[in-house]
Structure formats: C-alpha cells, structure tokens
C-alpha cells in the first residue's frame, strides 16, 4: 500500500511550518515535542474534494511558490529542510512553449454558489491559488507568501504576501482580499449565496484578522489548532472588489497560471496564460480548453477519439482499458455507505454492525475497481499516525451479520430507500447494486434511488437522506484531526445525524495534541474502535481518483493538495 507520505518529515514540519520564509525553511517551536525528527513520518485533497466533499471530480488546483525575495526574513538556524517545489520532470530539451491543452469536465460552472471557496464548482484551480500548499509531504510550501509563522501555542498565524503576488489584472493581492474570503465563507448571506462548503469548519474558528501592513497579516483563533496548515492549504484567494462580477462570470480574478478568457455556458470555457504569474517556471501553454461533457461515457468516447488530453476521475473499467495512461492519485478518502442513525431501522448499532459485516470489500476492489486500488476500512492515509494496519481486513462475514440482525430483532415491512449518484464512476449504480445484493444476502432489502450530481449534492449538503446513501469522503492525507472534523460526514451536523459523547471527546482532545504524541495515539485507538463498533459510515473501498493523461502531456503533477496540478504542463508536440 503506497502512502502519500512519500518524503520523511519532522513533527515540526507537519504541525506548523512556523518561520517558513521564502519556501526555504520550516520550523515550529512545539512545546513538549522535543527536537527529534520522525524518519517514517506519514503524509496526507477531495478531496477533495470530497471534495471531499462533493463528487469525485473535485476541481483542480493552486499554483507554485517562487524563490523568496532577497529581503524575505530568513528561517531560524534550526529550521528543518524546506518543503520546496519539485522541479518539473522533462526531457533534456526542457519544456516547450505553446499548444492547447484539452481538458474534460462534467457539468457547467456554478459561480454563484460559493465559488471558488467550495470544491464542486467546476472551475479548475489553475485560475485560483492557495496561500500555501502540500506537495509530496504535509510540510507546507509557500505559494502566495514569502513568510508563514505559526505561534508556539497554535493560536495565531502570521503571514506575509509576496511582493509579486498579483491578480490576473495586475493589481496586488492585499490582506483585505484574504480577509474577504474568510468573511464570505462564514457570512455567505452578505454576498448572495448559501455556503455549505467544508472550509466553514475551519473559517468559523477565526476570531480576528489584522493587517500589520500592506503585505503582512495576523490571524487569531479561539482555540489551539495544531492542524491549522490544513485550512490555508485549501483556502483559495480571489479579489474582493470584483467578487460580484465573478459570481456572474463577467470578471473572474485569481492569481493562478491561467486566467479566464471566454465562457460559453453549457459548452465550456477557454483559459489563457497569466502574464503576471509570480512563478517564472511557466505557464507554457498558449491556452487550456475546458470542454463540458454530459457524463463519464461521453468523456471516455472523446478521449478515445483523441479529442481531449486529460480526463479526471474516470471509471475503473475505462482506467483499466487505458492502464498505460492512468495517473492514479493517492488515497484521498473512502467510498462509503452512509446511514441515518435516527431512522428507526438503524437506531440499534447492532443493525449497523451487521451491514458493516455484510459488505464484500474484496469483490468491490477486485471487480468494480478492477484491482487498481487496495482494500481499506479506515479514513486515514496508510502513513498517518492514526492508521492501524491490523484493521485493513475485508471484515466480510455474512453469518455474523445475520446473527447480529437476529439479536437486534431486525424486521422490515418494505424496502429501505438508499440514494446514490445515477451516473458516477465510483459511487454510481454498479456499487449500489453490488451492495444491494450483499444486504439482501443477509436479509435486508433496500430500494435504490439514483440522482443526478447536482441533486445528490443538494441532498448531501442539506443532510436530507431518509435512510442510507452511497458517497465518498476525503482529506485522508491531512492531519488526523482534520480527517474527523472537516468532511461533512464527521461534522457536528452530519448527514447521518450521528453524535456521541465519545466522538466529541476524541475530537476535542485531538485538536490540542501533537498528532505523533502518545496521548494522540490513545485517541486514534478510541476513534478506530468507535468507527467499527458504532458505525454511521460503512467503508467500502479507498477513494483514489483515476485520471487518464495522453502521452503528449508532459509536466503533469499529482500533489497532495492540490491533487492534480497542471500549472507546469507542456505539450511535447507543441
């Protein structure tokens, strides 16, 4: 099982990145942590999306950190090795300039529903960037900043914008633009939309935002947040003064390597290179053509016809047929069956336990996912300090499931409604049908109801599931406390309507603990026991996006967050 924690990092690097200057150093004064580094330290999107978060196709991602200006504050002498950007791999001739990259999406832009602060808006984050990002480890790399410092008690963050951090129109990024984004997430009614995105769990903890000068800002939080980097690695920056125009599609301002050139609703849009990009390593393309398709089948046909260069989150069957072109992203989360624990049929945890044991995970991984992914029953990345290898078992035991149902006195008078995406490559009709058969085998009859992506997303965000559903959750690569606090299935107001004193206590304790500490390990054990003993989500398989990329596309990157990054892409036939 390949971990996304590819590069050993220290506890200091993962926890804070304090004193990070110019992308050249990472330090964090952690009380009680000592100075020892972890040689086998774990690592982190939907997410991801989630998205986390939304359907598998969580949009793409932020750009890259450049070398710090000469006047940038140096990192302290004891700073650990920097999380510097990885150079683009390319033939000896180097990247070529020119050409048009053709990129597939399903669904149109949704600019008036919280974009760019929510993942499922359809616009690649080639246009927007975050303040920091994760590349191949959870040590933050600077993107729009030349200084980033977290206080010793993890209650404040001080950061400084690069002097060449500008929007597509050439205007400088200011602290007010950053503050606006946090205000929009926490007070969406002021800006004409209803925001239900997963960044709200973080943004709502910001108690004060102060501009020290035109580039420097300080954020304070009402509590200790050892996972605060996870917020700023996901938080995209857009221009405050043009936000109303962004919502109408008339003026979309970001800082990324490409900018909006034209948009034809229902058809797609064209991105042009950003002449003001702060990174000298790109962009290389003349344009990015984003083409809208009705469904995954249409995307596959276009890829086979050589009409597109990149298709993300394709079906496992399509990925297997194009295995040489597959770019399999690291584990982002889990595909799961959700259960409404307030439904009378699922109030008894023994019924939920029975359904947990009824799922044939080996069959899901080997048949539905074509053996391209590994089996998992945990929300963590394999390298996470919370990961328990002893729990990576199929847990398929129909006899035990039947015994638990009998013990609980389970009975039903009609099939139980379970919702799913009608046309989704991962959590669509195939997965739903297989699990329907699994449940029927132990005596539980369910009725499947398929929904189009927008309708299913609405049910998710409104927590509007009568009994059960099929979805995926993300953020496995992040700090364990982020994994069990940010995604909707783990939030206080989760779709399962699940809560317990034990769950709340685990989350509260982990927010203040070094994730590698003995105290934290105790809490992970408590959570893993709870997740299997009192299940509200039934893990089915890992959520690993399967992308296909034509050989002509060079410089393709898979980071941790953002996951698929096209800022350094070039075409070898340009």
C-alpha positions in Angstrom: 0.0 0.0 0.0 1.6 3.2 -1.1 1.5 6.1 1.3 1.2 9.7 0.2 3.7 10.5 2.9 6.5 10.0 0.4 9.1 12.1 2.0 10.1 11.7 5.7 9.3 14.9 7.6 9.7 16.1 11.1 6.9 16.7 13.5 7.8 20.3 13.4 7.2 20.4 9.6 3.9 18.7 9.7 2.4 20.6 12.6 3.2 24.2 11.7 5.7 25.3 9.2 6.5 28.1 11.6 9.0 30.6 10.4 8.7 29.4 6.8 10.4 32.0 4.8 10.7 32.1 1.0 9.9 28.4 0.8 13.4 27.8 2.2 12.8 26.5 5.7 10.3 25.1 8.1 10.4 25.4 11.8 7.8 25.2 14.6 8.5 25.6 18.3 6.3 22.8 19.7 6.1 22.7 23.4 6.8 19.2 24.6 7.7 17.8 21.2 11.4 17.8 21.6 13.7 18.2 18.6 13.6 14.6 17.3 12.5 14.0 13.7 10.4 11.1 12.6 12.2 9.1 10.0 9.0 7.4 8.9 6.6 10.3 9.2 3.3 9.9 7.4 1.6 12.2 5.0 -1.7 13.5 3.6 -7.3 16.6 -1.2 -11.2 15.8 -2.1 -10.6 15.5 -1.9 -11.3 16.5 -2.1 -12.9 17.1 -2.6 -14.9 15.2 -1.2 -14.1 17.2 -2.4 -14.2 15.7 -0.1 -16.9 17.0 -0.4 -18.9 16.6 -3.5 -18.5 14.2 -6.4 -15.2 12.6 -7.2 -14.3 15.3 -9.7 -13.0 17.8 -7.2 -11.6 20.6 -9.2 -8.0 21.2 -9.9 -5.5 23.3 -8.2 -3.4 26.1 -7.0 0.0 27.3 -8.2 3.5 27.3 -7.1 5.8 29.0 -4.7 8.7 31.0 -6.2 12.0 31.8 -4.6 11.7 34.4 -1.8 12.7 38.0 -2.4 16.1 38.9 -1.1 14.5 40.9 1.8 12.4 37.9 3.0 13.1 37.0 6.6 15.5 34.1 6.9 14.3 31.0 8.6 15.8 30.3 12.1 19.1 28.4 12.2 17.4 25.3 13.5 14.9 25.2 10.6 14.5 21.8 9.1 14.8 21.1 5.4 12.4 23.1 3.3 9.3 21.8 1.5 10.5 23.3 -1.7 8.6 22.8 -5.0 9.6 19.8 -7.0 11.1 20.6 -10.4 9.1 19.6 -13.4 10.4 16.4 -14.9 11.1 16.9 -18.6 13.4 15.6 -21.3 16.8 17.3 -21.7 15.3 19.7 -24.2 13.2 21.2 -21.4 9.6 22.4 -21.6 8.3 23.6 -24.9 6.2 26.7 -25.2 2.8 26.7 -27.0 -0.1 24.5 -27.8 -3.6 24.0 -26.4 -4.4 21.5 -23.6 -7.9 20.0 -23.9 -9.4 19.2 -20.5 -12.7 17.5 -19.8 -15.3 18.4 -17.2 -18.8 17.2 -16.4 -21.2 19.9 -15.6 -21.1 23.7 -16.0 -19.6 26.4 -13.9 -21.5 27.2 -10.7 -20.1 30.6 -9.9 -22.9 31.9 -7.7 -22.9 29.1 -5.2 -19.7 29.9 -3.2 -17.0 29.7 -5.9 -14.1 29.5 -5.5 -14.4 28.5 -1.8 -16.2 25.2 -2.4 -14.7 22.3 -4.3 -17.6 21.3 -6.6 -17.9 24.4 -8.6 -16.4 23.1 -11.9 -13.6 25.6 -12.3 -10.1 24.3 -12.2 -7.8 25.9 -9.6 -5.5 26.7 -12.4 -7.2 30.1 -12.1 -7.0 30.3 -8.3 -4.2 29.6 -5.8 -4.0 29.0 -2.1 -1.6 30.7 0.3 0.4 27.5 0.9 0.1 24.0 -0.4 1.2 20.4 0.2 3.3 18.7 -2.5 4.7 15.3 -1.6 4.6 15.7 2.2 2.5 17.6 4.8 5.2 20.2 5.1 3.8 23.4 3.6 5.3 25.0 0.6 4.7 28.7 0.1 2.6 29.8 -2.9 1.4 33.4 -2.4 3.6 34.1 0.7 7.2 34.7 1.4 6.8 34.2 5.2 4.5 32.0 7.2 4.7 31.5 11.0 2.5 29.7 13.5 2.7 30.6 17.2 4.1 28.1 19.7 0.6 27.6 21.2 -1.0 27.2 17.8 -3.5 30.0 18.3 -2.2 32.6 15.8 -0.7 32.6 12.3 1.4 35.4 10.9 2.0 35.5 7.1 3.4 37.9 4.6 2.3 38.1 0.9 4.9 38.0 -1.8 5.6 41.4 -3.3 4.9 39.9 -6.7 1.6 38.2 -5.7 -0.8 39.9 -8.1 -4.2 39.1 -9.6 -4.7 38.4 -13.3 -5.5 42.1 -13.9 -2.1 43.1 -12.4 -3.5 44.5 -9.1 -1.7 43.4 -5.9 -3.2 40.8 -3.6 -3.8 42.5 -0.2 -4.7 41.3 3.2 -8.2 42.7 2.6 -8.7 40.2 -0.2 -7.7 37.3 2.1 -9.9 38.6 4.9 -12.8 38.9 2.4 -12.6 35.2 1.5 -12.8 34.1 5.1 -15.7 36.5 5.7 -17.5 35.2 2.6 -17.2 31.6 3.9 -18.5 32.5 7.3 -21.1 35.1 6.3 -22.3 34.0 2.8 -25.6 35.8 3.0 -23.7 39.1 2.7 -22.5 38.0 -0.7 -25.7 36.5 -2.1 -25.2 32.8 -1.7 -25.7 30.0 0.8 -22.4 28.3 1.6 -22.3 24.8 2.9 -18.7 24.0 2.0 -16.3 22.1 4.2 -14.0 25.1 4.7 -16.6 26.5 7.1 -15.4 24.2 9.8 -12.0 26.0 9.8 -13.1 29.5 8.8 -15.6 29.8 11.7 -12.7 29.4 14.2 -11.1 32.6 13.1 -11.7 35.1 15.9 -9.7 38.1 14.5 -7.8 39.1 11.3 -5.4 42.1 11.4 -3.4 43.7 8.7 0.0 44.7 10.1 1.0 46.5 6.8 0.1 46.2 3.2 1.5 42.7 2.9 1.5 41.2 6.4 -1.4 39.8 8.3 -2.1 38.0 11.6 -4.9 35.5 12.2 -6.1 34.5 15.7 -8.2 31.5 16.6 -10.4 30.9 19.6 -8.7 27.6 20.3 -5.5 25.7 19.8 -5.3 24.4 16.2 -2.4 22.0 15.6 -3.9 21.4 12.1 -4.2 25.0 11.0 -2.0 24.5 7.9 -4.7 22.3 6.5 -7.0 25.3 6.2 -4.6 27.6 4.5 -3.5 24.8 2.1 -7.1 24.6 0.8 -8.2 28.3 1.0 -8.2 29.9 -2.5 -7.7 33.7 -2.9 -9.8 35.9 -5.1 -10.2 39.6 -5.5 -12.6 41.3 -3.1 -13.5 44.2 -5.3 -14.6 42.1 -8.3 -16.4 39.3 -6.4 -19.8 40.3 -7.6 -18.5 40.1 -11.2 -17.1 36.7 -10.5 -20.5 35.4 -9.5 -21.9 36.5 -12.8 -18.9 35.2 -14.8 -18.0 38.6 -16.1 -14.7 39.1 -14.3 -13.0 36.1 -12.6 -9.9 37.2 -10.8 -7.4 34.8 -9.4 -3.6 34.6 -9.2 -3.0 31.2 -10.9 -1.0 30.4 -14.1 -4.1 30.7 -16.3 -7.0 33.1 -16.4 -10.5 33.0 -17.8 -10.6 34.1 -21.4 -14.1 33.1 -22.5 -17.0 31.0 -21.3 -19.9 29.5 -23.2 -22.4 28.1 -20.7 -23.3 24.5 -21.5 -20.2 24.1 -23.7 -17.1 25.0 -21.8 -14.5 27.7 -21.4 -11.1 28.8 -22.5 -8.2 29.8 -20.2 -5.3 32.0 -21.3 -1.8 32.2 -19.8 -1.4 34.7 -17.0 1.3 37.2 -18.0 1.5 38.3 -14.3 2.1 34.9 -12.7 4.6 35.1 -9.9 6.4 31.8 -10.8 9.0 32.0 -13.6 8.6 28.3 -14.3 5.6 28.6 -16.6 3.0 28.7 -17.8 3.9 27.0 -21.0 0.7 26.6 -22.9 -1.0 29.0 -25.3 -4.4 28.0 -23.8 -6.3 25.5 -21.8 -9.6 24.5 -23.4 -12.1 23.1 -20.8 -14.8 21.1 -22.6 -18.0 20.2 -20.9 -19.5 16.7 -21.3 -22.8 15.3 -20.1 -21.4 12.1 -18.5 -18.4 9.9 -18.0 -19.3 7.8 -21.1 -19.1 10.9 -23.3 -15.8 11.8 -21.7 -14.4 8.3 -22.5 -15.5 8.5 -26.1 -13.8 11.9 -26.5 -10.6 10.5 -25.0 -10.6 7.5 -27.3 -11.3 9.8 -30.3 -8.3 12.0 -29.3 -10.5 15.0 -28.7 -9.2 15.6 -25.2 -5.9 15.2 -23.5 -6.9 14.7 -19.8 -9.9 13.1 -18.2 -10.1 13.0 -14.5 -12.0 10.6 -12.2 -12.8 8.1 -15.0 -14.5 4.8 -14.3 -12.3 1.9 -13.2 -13.3 0.0 -16.3 -12.1 2.8 -18.5 -8.9 3.2 -16.5 -8.1 -0.5 -16.8 -8.6 -0.3 -20.6 -6.1 2.6 -20.7 -3.8 1.5 -18.0 -0.7 2.9 -19.6 -2.2 6.4 -19.5 -3.5 6.1 -15.9 -2.3 8.6 -13.2 -3.8 7.1 -10.0 -4.0 9.7 -7.3 -3.0 8.8 -3.7 -5.8 7.7 -1.3 -7.9 10.8 -0.7 -10.5 9.1 1.4 -13.0 6.3 1.5 -16.0 5.3 -0.6 -18.7 4.5 2.0 -22.4 3.7 2.7 -23.9 6.3 4.9 -26.6 5.5 7.4 -29.1 7.9 9.1 -28.9 6.7 12.7 -32.1 8.4 13.6 -34.1 6.2 11.2 -35.9 3.6 13.4 -34.4 0.8 11.5 -30.8 1.9 12.2 -31.1 3.2 15.7 -29.7 -0.1 17.1 -26.0 -0.2 16.4 -26.1 -4.0 16.0 -28.1 -3.5 12.8 -25.4 -1.1 11.5 -22.7 -3.5 12.6 -24.5 -6.2 10.7 -24.5 -4.1 7.5 -20.8 -3.4 8.0 -20.0 -7.2 8.0 -22.4 -7.8 5.0 -20.2 -5.8 2.5 -17.9 -7.8 0.3 -15.0 -5.4 0.1 -12.7 -7.8 -1.8 -15.2 -8.0 -4.6 -15.6 -4.3 -4.7 -11.9 -3.7 -5.0 -11.1 -6.5 -7.4 -14.2 -6.4 -9.6 -15.7 -3.0 -9.5 -12.4 -1.2 -9.2 -10.5 -3.6 -11.5 -7.9 -4.4 -8.9 -6.4 -0.9 -9.3 -6.8 0.1 -5.7 -6.2 -1.6 -2.3 -8.7 -2.7 0.3 -9.3 -0.3 3.2 -11.7 0.2 6.0 -10.1 3.4 7.5 -10.4 7.1 6.7 -6.7 7.6 7.2 -3.8 7.6 4.8 -1.6 4.5 5.3 1.2 6.7 6.6 -1.0 8.6 9.1 -0.2 8.3 12.8 -3.8 7.2 13.2 -3.6 4.3 10.7 -3.9 0.8 12.2 -2.6 -1.9 9.7 -4.5 -4.6 11.8 -7.8 -3.0 10.7 -7.1 -3.4 7.0 -9.2 -6.5 6.6 -12.2 -7.3 4.5 -14.5 -7.8 7.5 -16.8 -9.7 5.3 -18.8 -12.1 7.5 -22.4 -12.7 6.3 -23.1 -15.3 9.1 -22.1 -12.8 11.7 -24.3 -10.2 10.0 -27.3 -12.4 10.1 -26.7 -13.3 13.8 -26.5 -9.6 14.7 -29.7 -8.8 12.9 -31.5 -11.6 14.7 -30.1 -10.5 18.0 -31.3 -6.9 17.4 -34.8 -8.2 16.4 -34.5 -6.5 13.0 -37.6 -6.7 10.7 -38.9 -4.5 7.9 -42.2 -4.3 6.1 -40.9 -2.6 2.9 -37.5 -2.0 1.2 -35.4 0.8 2.7 -34.5 3.7 0.5 -30.8 4.2 -0.4 -29.8 7.2 -2.5 -26.8 7.3 -5.0 -25.4 9.1 -8.0 -27.1 7.8 -11.1 -24.0 8.3 -13.3 -20.9 8.3 -11.2 -17.8 6.3 -12.0 -17.2 5.3 -8.3 -20.4 5.6 -6.3 -22.9 5.0 -9.0 -25.3 2.3 -9.9 -22.7 -0.5 -10.1 -21.6 -0.1 -6.5 -25.1 0.4 -5.3 -26.3 -2.8 -7.0 -23.5 -4.9 -5.6 -24.1 -3.7 -2.0 -27.9 -4.2 -2.5 -27.1 -7.8 -3.2 -24.8 -8.0 -0.2 -27.5 -6.7 2.1 -30.2 -8.9 0.6 -28.0 -11.9 1.2 -28.2 -11.2 5.0 -31.9 -10.4 4.9 -32.0 -6.6 4.5 -33.9 -5.4 1.4 -33.1 -1.9 0.1 -34.5 0.2 -2.8 -32.0 2.2 -4.9 -32.9 5.7 -6.0 -30.5 7.4 -8.5 -29.9 11.1 -8.7 -28.1 13.5 -11.0 -25.0 15.0 -9.5 -26.5 18.4 -8.5 -29.5 16.8 -6.9 -27.4 14.3 -4.9 -25.1 17.1 -3.8 -28.0 19.1 -2.6 -29.3 16.1 -0.5 -25.8 15.8 1.0 -25.4 19.5 1.9 -29.0 19.7 3.3 -28.4 16.4 5.3 -31.6 15.1 3.6 -31.2 11.3 3.5 -34.1 9.2 4.8 -32.1 6.1 5.5 -29.0 5.3 3.5 -26.8 6.6 0.7 -23.5 6.0 -1.2 -20.8 8.7 -1.3 -17.2 9.3 -0.5 -15.3 11.4 1.9 -11.8 12.8 1.8 -8.8 14.5 3.4 -7.1 11.2 4.3 -3.6 12.8 3.7 -4.2 15.7 6.2 -3.7 15.8 9.9 -5.9 13.1 11.6 -8.0 15.8 13.4 -8.8 17.4 10.1 -10.0 14.0 8.7 -12.6 13.7 11.5 -13.7 17.3 11.8 -13.7 18.9 8.3 -15.6 16.5 6.0 -19.4 16.6 6.2 -19.8 13.0 7.4 -17.8 13.9 10.6 -19.0 17.3 11.3 -21.4 18.1 14.2 -24.3 18.5 11.9 -23.5 15.4 9.7 -25.9 13.7 7.3 -26.0 10.6 9.5 -27.2 12.8 12.4 -24.7 10.8 14.4 -23.1 12.1 17.6 -21.8 10.6 20.8 -20.0 11.9 23.9 -17.1 9.6 23.0 -16.8 11.0 19.5 -17.0 14.6 20.7 -14.4 14.0 23.4 -12.0 12.4 20.9 -12.2 15.3 18.5 -11.8 17.9 21.3 -8.7 16.2 22.7 -7.0 15.8 19.3 -7.3 19.5 18.4 -4.7 20.3 21.0 -2.4 17.3 20.7 0.8 16.7 18.8 -0.5 14.2 16.3 2.6 12.0 16.9 2.3 12.0 20.7 1.4 9.0 22.9 -1.7 10.9 24.0 -2.9 11.3 20.4 -2.3 7.6 19.7 -4.7 6.8 22.5 -7.3 8.9 20.9 -6.8 7.3 17.5 -7.3 3.9 19.1 -10.5 5.2 20.7 -11.8 6.5 17.3 -10.9 3.3 15.4 -12.8 1.3 17.9 -15.8 3.6 17.8 -15.8 3.7 14.0 -16.2 -0.1 13.8 -18.3 -0.6 17.0 -20.8 2.1 16.5 -20.7 2.7 12.7 -22.5 5.5 11.0 -20.4 5.2 7.8 -19.7 1.8 6.3 -16.3 1.8 4.5 -16.3 0.1 1.1 -13.1 1.0 -0.7 -10.5 3.7 -0.9 -11.3 6.8 -2.8 -8.5 7.2 -5.3 -9.2 9.3 -8.4 -8.3 7.6 -11.6 -7.1 10.1 -14.2 -6.0 9.3 -17.8 -3.4 11.5 -19.5 -2.3 11.4 -23.1 1.5 10.8 -23.6 1.9 14.2 -25.3 1.2 15.9 -21.9 4.4 16.5 -20.0 5.0 18.1 -16.6 1.8 16.6 -15.1 1.9 16.7 -11.3 0.0 14.9 -8.6 0.4 16.8 -5.4 -1.2 16.1 -2.1 -3.2 19.4 -2.1 -3.9 20.3 -4.8 -4.2 16.8 -6.1 -4.0 17.2 -9.9 -1.9 20.2 -10.8 -1.5 21.5 -14.4 0.5 24.7 -13.8 3.7 23.2 -15.3 2.1 21.2 -18.1 3.6 21.4 -21.6 3.0 19.5 -24.8 5.8 17.6 -26.4 4.3 18.2 -29.9 3.7 21.9 -29.5 
